[in-house]
Amino acid sequence: MSGHVPQHSDPAPGERREDGPLLFPAARRRRAAAARARRKRLLRIDIALALLLALATLVLAPGLAMVALIALGVLVLCALSLVVERLRARRTLRRAASRDAAGAARTQRPRALP
């Protein structure tokens, strides 16, 4: 008998591997779309909370100068958060592209000479 004997660690098609990613590209796209939707929803919640906090600060603060200083601090923190998020996304895209390129190079068969 020859051939590959499935090991216990081999997932069935469409099952999740132990290291995380799904086997099929369509499943990865659905997972990425769900992650984008989750990030958008969290962004909306963050904006709503920031507006609520800004309104509460305006009502409760002893002076507008103090509110302005706090608002500047919050804006700086938001800008830093956006920069970090973009850097992480760019790094993730680079890793995925290099993995795809390495996988494509391994799967290409040598061409026969004419």
N, C-alpha and C positions, 0 to 999 in steps of 0.2 A: 504494500500500500504506500503510495506516495501522495504528496500533496500537503497542504497546510492544515494542521490540526488547530482549531481555535482554542486559544488559552482562555482561562477564566477572566483575564483582564481585557480580552478583545471585546469591544462593545458591538452590539447588534447595530445594523444600519439605522441611523436616526437617533440612537441613544447617546446620552451624554458620556463623554470620556471622563476618567477620574481627574485629569488635569484641567478640565473645564470646558473647552470649546465644543460646540456641536459639530457633527461630522459634515453636514450638508451646507453649501453656500447659502441656500434660501433660508435656512434656519438662522445662519449668522446674520443675514440681512434683517430678518424679523427681529432678532435680538437687538441689533444696532438701532433699528427704528424705535423699538420700545425704550431703549436707553435715551434716545434723543427726546422722545415725548416726556419721559420722566424728568430730564434736565429742564425742559421748557416749563413743565408744571412747577418744579421747584423754584425756577427763576421767578415765575409769577407770584408764588407764595412769598419769596424773599422781598420782592418789590412791594407787595401789599403790607408786609410787616414793617418795612422801612418807612413807608408812608404813614402807617399808624404810629410808629415810634416818633417820626418827625412831628406829627400833629400833637401827640402827647407832650413832646418836649416844648413845642411852642406855647402850649397852654400852661404848662407847669414851670417853665424856666423863669428865673427872675429878670432876665434881660435878653434882648435879641442878640447882643454881642456873644453871649455864652452859647446861644443856639447856633450862631454862625460858626463858632469854633468847633462845636460838636459836629455840625454838618460837614465841615471841611474834613475832619478826621474820618467820618464815615465814607465820604467820597474817595479819600485816599485808600482806605481799606477795600472798597469795592473795585477800584482800579487795579490794585494789586491782585485781588482775587481773579479778575478777568485775565490779567497777564499770565498768571500761573496756569489757569485753565487752558488758555490757548497754547502755551508752551507744552503742556502735557498732551494735548490733542495732536499737536504737530509731531511730537516725539512718537506717539502711538502710530500715527500714519506712516512715519518713516520706517518704524520697525515692521509694520505690516507689509509695506512695499518691498523691503529688503527680504523678508521671508518669502513673499510671492515670487520675487525674482530668483531667489535661491532654489525654490521648488521648481520653477519653470526650467531652470538650467539643468537640474538633475533629471527631469523627465524627458528632455529632448533627446532623441536618438541621433546618433551620428549619421550623416548623409553618405550615401554611396557615391564614390567618385565616378564620373562618366567615362 
